[in-house]
Amino acid sequence: MRIAVCISGASGALYAKRLIEFLNGKVELFVVVSDEAKKIFKNETGVSIDNFLKDKDVKYYDNRDFYSPLASGSFIVDAGIVIPCSVKSLSAIANGFASNMIYRFADVCIKENRKLVLVVRETPLSAIHLENMLKLAHLGVTILPPIPAFYSKPQTIDDIVNFVVGKVLDLVGIDNSIYKRWQ
Ligand SMILES: Cc1cc2nc3c(=O)[nH]c(=O)nc-3n(C[C@H](O)[C@H](O)[C@H](O)COP(=O)(O)O)c2cc1C
């Protein structure tokens, strides 16, 4: 299975970190990171994205590199995840504004009818954000804001992160037991 994890500059780098840790070695994994996301990743996790990825089995592409295989619909990817997804990235994706590799890859997923999950993180949400999300939902994109549930009685930040990441994994069809399911 081939999966692309795109990290944009919203708060919530821990979600991307956990998702990549889980997928490492299990799938063919592609990672794209925006410039702002690089700074936020370091700020929120304490480790730079380069250091984090250096012992992972990932294909890591520059967000400006349109020569990446992810830029073309002829390169088959099973699912794409933008995690976290800023409202700027949401807006670019909703409008087909493919000016970097994250937006271009999302555009390719939409035109090729491939699974795309956006973990949109902002609060509160304006009508602009809601309209962009609705537009994409109508196109088959899954909008998955990182909203924790409390029926699983989370005790730690890890529990909350795992809940969101587990929901993402469920959506792209990857078996996992990283969060407590309702029985
Ligand atoms: C520390 C920090 C936290 C941010 N958190 C968010 C956020 O949660 N959601 C959001 O939409 N933008 C957030 N932003 C603003 C985006 O980073 C900014 O709009 C940027 O242009 C997004 O670019 P990108 O989506 O290409 O990475 C944050 C910025 C900083 C510096």
The ligand as a Tripos MOL2 file, in Angstrom:
@<TRIPOS>MOLECULE
LIG
   31    33     1     0     0
SMALL
NO_CHARGES

@<TRIPOS>ATOM
      1 C1          2.6550   28.3330   15.9200 C.3       1 LIG1
      2 C2          1.6630   28.4690   14.8070 C.ar      1 LIG1
      3 C3          0.4610   27.7930   14.8750 C.ar      1 LIG1
      4 C4         -0.4770   27.8900   13.8600 C.ar      1 LIG1
      5 N1         -1.6250   27.1760   13.9560 N.ar      1 LIG1
      6 C5         -2.5140   27.2040   12.9490 C.ar      1 LIG1
      7 C6         -3.6810   26.3750   13.0210 C.ar      1 LIG1
      8 O1         -3.9090   25.6360   13.9770 O.2       1 LIG1
      9 N2         -4.5140   26.3950   11.9640 N.ar      1 LIG1
     10 C7         -4.2890   27.1630   10.8500 C.ar      1 LIG1
     11 O2         -5.0750   27.0990    9.9240 O.2       1 LIG1
     12 N3         -3.1880   27.9710   10.7720 N.ar      1 LIG1
     13 C8         -2.3060   28.0020   11.7800 C.ar      1 LIG1
     14 N4         -1.1710   28.7890   11.7010 N.ar      1 LIG1
     15 C9         -1.0140   29.6940   10.5540 C.3       1 LIG1
     16 C10        -0.4290   28.9760    9.3150 C.3       1 LIG1
     17 O3          0.8290   28.4110    9.6320 O.3       1 LIG1
     18 C11        -0.2790   29.9430    8.1340 C.3       1 LIG1
     19 O4         -1.5600   30.3490    7.6770 O.3       1 LIG1
     20 C12         0.5280   29.3700    6.9980 C.3       1 LIG1
     21 O5          0.5150   30.2870    5.9220 O.3       1 LIG1
     22 C13         0.0060   28.0100    6.5470 C.3       1 LIG1
     23 O6          0.7520   27.5960    5.4190 O.3       1 LIG1
     24 P1          0.7360   26.0840    4.9090 P.3       1 LIG1
     25 O7         -0.6470   25.5800    5.0030 O.co2     1 LIG1
     26 O8          1.2190   26.1770    3.4830 O.co2     1 LIG1
     27 O9          1.7040   25.3360    5.7630 O.co2     1 LIG1
     28 C14        -0.2190   28.6990   12.7220 C.ar      1 LIG1
     29 C15         1.0000   29.3910   12.6450 C.ar      1 LIG1
     30 C16         1.9270   29.2730   13.6740 C.ar      1 LIG1
     31 C17         3.2320   30.0090   13.5570 C.3       1 LIG1
@<TRIPOS>BOND
     1     1     2 1
     2     2     3 ar
     3     2    30 ar
     4     3     4 ar
     5     4     5 ar
     6     4    28 ar
     7     5     6 ar
     8     6     7 ar
     9     6    13 1
    10     7     8 2
    11     7     9 ar
    12     9    10 ar
    13    10    11 2
    14    10    12 ar
    15    12    13 ar
    16    13    14 ar
    17    14    15 1
    18    14    28 ar
    19    15    16 1
    20    16    17 1
    21    16    18 1
    22    18    19 1
    23    18    20 1
    24    20    21 1
    25    20    22 1
    26    22    23 1
    27    23    24 1
    28    24    25 2
    29    24    26 1
    30    24    27 1
    31    28    29 ar
    32    29    30 ar
    33    30    31 1
@<TRIPOS>SUBSTRUCTURE
     1 LIG1         1 GROUP 0 **** ****
